[in-house]
Amino acid sequence: MNREEELSKTSEYYRDLYEKERLKNADLTEKLVDAEAKVADLTYKMDKLRNSLVWKLIYPFRLAWSHTKNLFIRIRRYGSISNLKKKIQSKMIERRAYRSYGTLSMPTAEEIAAQKNTHFEKDIRFSILVPLYNTPEQFLREMIDSVVAQTYGKWELCLADGSDAEHAYVETVVRSYNDPRIKYERLSENLGISGNTNKCFDMATGDYIGLFDHDDILHPTALFEYMKVICEEGADYIYCDETTFSGKSIDHMITLHFKPDFAPDNLRANNYICHFSVFSKELVEECGTFRPEFDGSQDHDMILRLTSRARHIVHVPKILYYWRSHAGSVASDINAKSYAIDAAKNAVAAHLTACGFSGFKIESSRAFETIFRIRYALTATPLVSILIPNRDHEEDLRRCIESITDKTSYDNYEIIVIENNSETDSIKEYYETLAKHPKVKVVTYEGDFNYSAVNNFGAGYASGEYLVLLNNDTEVITRNWLEELLMYAQRDDVGAVGCMLYYPDYTIQHAGIVLGMGAHRTAGHSHYKMAKENLGYMGRLCYAQNVSAVTGACLMVRKTLFEEVGGLSEDLAVALNDVDFCLKLRRKGLLNVFTPFAELFHYESASRGTDVTEAASPDKAQRYERECELFRSRWKQELDRGDPYFNPNFSLDYSNYVLAGNPKSMLG
C-alpha cells in the first residue's frame, strides 16, 4: 500500500469516527432538550402547587411532618428517645462549657497574684519550644502574649524562625517584646518542622521542655498547674486537656477534648495526647530529638518515644491549651496536610517495631484517617477454652454454640458448658447432642447459682492456655472474634480483653466499663444504647483502647492470670464480679483492653432477668444492693480516685460523655 492509499484510509477512518460522534452528540442534544422541557414543565407545576390555597393551608401539617421525620431520623441515629434527650441535654451543657472553658476561665487578679507568690519546693525552669514559619502577625502576638502572661514566671521561650523573606516582620515582632526570657534565632533556611524544632532544642537550657505551636494559645495557669504535678507527683511527662477554636476569640470553640489518663493502646491508635506536652530534659536526652522523616506526624512519633521511656506520666484534666483552627492547619482538616496520614502510620509502625512487634497492619479507621485500627499478628495459635454457664434455656444455648461453631474462623478452641441445676427435658436432650461434638464438653456444677463459682468450677476443666468467659445469651457476629481478642490477650502487659456487644437492634450494650458510673456509683457501660453507626466520643468506638474493666459476658484472659488472681470473687455471686476481676488484674499492673472489632450480640440477662429493680425481684434487688456495697467497700480507693480512662469533666450519671453539670437546669 502506497503513502497516498494510507492517507486515504486514515482520512476515511476519522470521517467515520467523526460522523458517529456527531450522531451521538445530536442524540444527546435531543435528549437534553427533552429533559429541559420536562424540568420546565415540572417547575411550572410545582410553582402552581406552591401558590395554591391548599398548599398554603396544609403548611402547618407539612412543617409538623418535617419535624416528625427529622425526629425519627435522630432517634434512629442515637438509638432511643432517651438517648436523643441526653444528646440535647449534652449540647446545652456543651454550649455553656464553651463559654466557661474560654475567657470565663481566665484567673482573677487575686488568683494571678496568689499563683505568682506561690513558693514551690523545686526550682524548675520550663523551655517552651516554638518553631516559626511565616506566622501571621496576629497569631504570633497572641502566642507570645499567652506565654508572657503565665502565672509561673520561670520559663524561656525558644523561637527558631524559618520564615521566608516576605515574612521578615516575624523577627521585628519578636524583638519588639524586649524580654530576656524570649530567645530568637533567624534561620538561614527553613529546615522543616522537625529541623526547626531541633534548633529550638539547641537553645533550651530549662529543666523541662514544652512543645508549643506557633499559632496557638496557652491558658495563663498552664505552667503553674504543671509545676504542681512536678512537685507533688514527680511527673516527668505531663499533658492536659485542650480545645480547638476558630476566629479571633478562644470562645469560638469547635471541639472540647477531654482526655483519659495515659493509655498506651489509645496512643498507638490515636495521638490523643497531642498538646500541651511537657517533659523532663533528661527524658528527651534519652530518646533523642525530632526525626525529620516523620514530619507531618513528628509530635506523634516524639510522644510515643517519650512516653515509652517516661517513669511517671501525669494528665492534668483541665483545658489549658487552645489549638487554633484555620485554613491549612491540621486542626482544621487533616487533609490540609495529607502527608501527615502516612507520617502517622510510619510513626506508629516505628514505635511498634521498637516495642518488639512484627507482622502488624495499620489501617485508617472509619472515624478519621489518623485514628488507626492495628491488627497485631498472632505469635501462636494456642487452645482457647470458652466457658459457658447454663441453666435450662436450650434455645439461647443452642443459638450461642451454633454461632461459635458456624462462624468462628479460629479453629483451636474448646467449649465447656457448665450445667447448673437445669430442669427441662429439652436442655437435657441437647446436652446429649453436644456430648457427641468433638469441641464441646458439658460439666455439672451442683451448687446454687453463683456466676463466679460456676466459672471458677468450669475453669478447672479447661485445657486451654486462654479462657473466654461467655454468656449463653450471646451470638457471634464477626468470624475473627477470637483472633481479635487473642491479639491483645497474648501480650505480657495485658490482663482482660473485652469485645463490642450489641443488642439485637444493633444498639450498644457494651463498649468498655467505666468505674464509678451509674446511680449506684459502682460501674457502668460506656456509650450504652448508642447506635452502631456512632463514632463515639472523639472516635472512641472505632479503635482498641485501654479501659478499667470489660464485661464478663465476653471476656478473654490468660488462664495463668485467671488463677493468679484467684479467679472470680465468689462473694460477688452475680453482680460486679467481672469488674472486680478486672481491677484485680489492674492491681497487678496489667492493662485491660476493649476492642470494637470483635462483635457479638448480647440478649442481656435473657436467661436470668435483671437484678437491679425491686419490682423485677425483691430478693435479687436486695442481693444486688449487698454486692454493690461490698464492691464499693473493697475498691473504695479506686472509686475515690476515679476512672483513669474517663475524664472527670464528664458526668458519671451518663454513659455518652455528657459534661458534668445539671442537665435539667439547662432545659429551663
Secondary structure, DSSP 4 states (H G I P E B T S, - for coil): --HHHHHHHHHHHHHHHHHHHHHHHHHHHHHHHHHHHHHHHHHHHHHHHHTSHHHHHTHHHHHHHHHHHHHHHHHHHHSSHHHHHHHHHHHHHHHHHHHHTTGGGSPPHHHHHHHHTPPPSS---EEEEEEESS--HHHHHHHHHHHHT-SS--EEEEEEE---GGGTHHHHHHHHT--TTEEEEE-SS--HHHHHHHHHHHH--SSEEEE--TT-EE-TTHHHHHHHHHHHH--SEEEEEEEEE-TT-TTSEEEEEPPPS--HHHHHH-----TT-EEEHHHHHHH-S--GGGTTSHHHHHHHHHHHH-S-EEEEEEEEEEEE--TT-TTT-GGGGTHHHHHHHHHHHHHHHHTT--S-EEEE-SS-TTSEEEEPPPS----EEEEEEESS-HHHHHHHHHHHHHH-----EEEEEEE-S---HHHHHHHHHHTT-TTEEEEE--SS--HHHHHHHHHTT--SSEEEEE-TTEEE-STTHHHHHHHHHTSTTEEEEEEEEE-TTSBEEES-EEET-TTTTSEEETTTT-BTT---GGGTTSS-EEESB--TTEEEEEHHHHHHTTSS-TTSSSSSHHHHHHHHHHHTTPEEEEEEEEEEEE-TTTTT--SS-TTT-HHHHHHHHHHHHHHHHHTHHHHHH--TTS-TTB-TT-SS-PBSS-HHHHT-
